[in-house]
């Protein structure tokens, strides 16, 4: 798998409390597996938190007041502590842009221009890049598994 980003992030610090969690917007994409995991962890039916199918193998989270429905008043994620936080959220400050299916799957992501933490704070090190790559690989694996599930 290849991860394509138009430009590299040099510095990043999460400022979710200061910016009001601008990253936690409705429409974040989740995989079939994540849909099941969230449902099991929260007791909600998928239709209660899924807005619509984004594209084959992916779904979009609903929102409330232009924020993710899982965002708490203190701007923390209610899925974080129950081990159900979606991979697309964990990959932030990179946003899922799409997938190119060819000989090798290419995951297209871009840096979130709207994030005030991009370009400030600590230098992004190799560990950060490896973490994003690992999350990207897992994301693609879950998409593939979801597509197989749909074919059944």
C-alpha positions in Angstrom: 0.0 0.0 0.0 1.1 3.5 -0.8 0.0 6.6 1.1 -0.1 9.7 -1.0 0.1 13.2 0.6 0.5 16.4 -1.4 2.9 17.8 1.2 4.6 16.8 4.4 3.6 18.1 7.9 6.8 19.4 9.6 5.2 20.3 13.0 2.0 19.3 14.8 0.4 19.7 18.2 -3.2 18.8 19.0 -5.0 21.8 20.2 -8.5 20.3 20.4 -9.6 22.1 23.5 -8.3 25.5 22.3 -9.9 25.2 18.8 -13.2 23.5 19.9 -12.3 20.2 18.2 -12.6 21.5 14.7 -11.5 18.0 13.6 -14.6 16.4 15.0 -17.0 17.1 12.2 -19.9 15.0 10.8 -19.1 12.8 7.8 -15.9 11.2 9.0 -15.5 7.9 7.1 -15.6 4.6 9.0 -15.2 1.0 7.8 -17.7 -1.9 8.0 -15.7 -3.3 10.9 -15.7 0.0 12.8 -19.4 0.3 12.3 -19.9 -3.0 14.0 -17.4 -2.1 16.7 -19.0 1.2 17.5 -22.4 -0.4 17.6 -21.2 -3.1 20.0 -19.3 -0.7 22.2 -22.1 1.9 22.5 -25.2 -0.2 22.2 -26.4 2.0 19.3 -27.9 0.6 16.1 -25.8 1.6 13.0 -28.6 3.7 11.6 -28.4 5.9 14.8 -24.9 7.0 14.0 -24.4 6.3 10.3 -25.4 9.1 8.0 -25.0 7.2 4.7 -22.7 5.0 2.8 -19.7 7.1 1.6 -18.5 4.7 -1.1 -18.2 0.9 -1.3 -16.9 -0.4 2.0 -17.1 3.0 3.8 -19.8 4.8 5.8 -20.1 8.4 7.1 -20.8 9.3 10.7 -23.7 11.5 11.6 -23.4 14.9 13.2 -25.2 17.1 15.7 -24.9 20.9 15.6 -22.2 20.5 12.9 -20.0 18.3 15.2 -19.5 14.6 15.4 -22.3 12.9 17.5 -19.6 11.2 19.6 -18.0 14.5 20.7 -18.5 15.3 24.4 -19.0 18.8 25.9 -15.4 19.0 27.0 -14.4 18.3 23.3 -13.1 14.8 24.0 -14.3 11.8 22.0 -16.7 9.4 23.7 -15.3 6.5 21.6 -11.7 7.1 22.6 -11.8 5.4 26.0 -14.0 2.5 24.9 -11.4 1.5 22.2 -13.8 2.3 19.3 -12.3 5.6 17.9 -12.3 5.3 14.1 -9.1 5.0 12.2 -9.8 8.1 10.1 -10.0 10.1 13.4 -6.8 8.5 14.7 -5.0 9.5 11.5 -5.8 13.2 12.1 -4.3 15.7 11.1 -4.5 13.8 7.9 -7.9 13.6 6.2 -9.0 10.7 4.0 -9.4 11.9 0.4 -10.0 8.6 -1.4 -8.6 5.4 -2.6 -7.0 4.6 -6.0 -7.3 1.0 -6.9 -4.5 -0.2 -9.1 -1.8 -2.9 -8.9 -1.2 -1.5 -5.4 -3.8 0.3 -3.4 -3.0 4.0 -3.0 -4.6 5.7 0.1 -5.0 9.4 -0.6 -4.8 11.7 2.4 -4.2 15.4 2.9 -3.1 17.5 5.8 -6.0 19.3 7.4 -5.5 23.0 6.5 -8.3 24.0 8.9 -6.4 22.5 11.9 -4.6 25.2 14.0 -2.2 22.6 15.3 -0.6 21.9 11.9 2.7 23.8 11.6 3.0 24.5 15.3 4.4 22.7 18.3 6.8 19.7 18.2 8.6 18.5 15.1 6.9 15.5 13.5 9.3 12.6 13.9 9.7 9.3 12.2 7.5 7.6 14.9 4.6 9.9 14.0 5.0 9.1 10.3 5.2 5.3 11.0 2.1 5.5 13.2 0.2 7.2 10.3 1.4 4.6 7.9 0.4 1.8 10.2 -3.1 3.3 10.7 -3.3 3.8 6.9 -2.5 0.1 6.3 -5.0 -1.0 8.9 -7.6 1.3 7.3 -7.0 -0.2 3.8 -7.1 -3.8 5.3 -10.5 -3.0 6.9 -11.9 -1.6 3.7 -10.8 -4.8 1.8 -12.5 -6.9 4.5 -15.6 -4.8 4.3 -15.8 -5.2 0.5 -15.5 -9.0 1.0 -18.3 -8.8 3.6 -20.5 -6.9 1.1 -19.9 -9.6 -1.6 -21.3 -12.3 0.7 
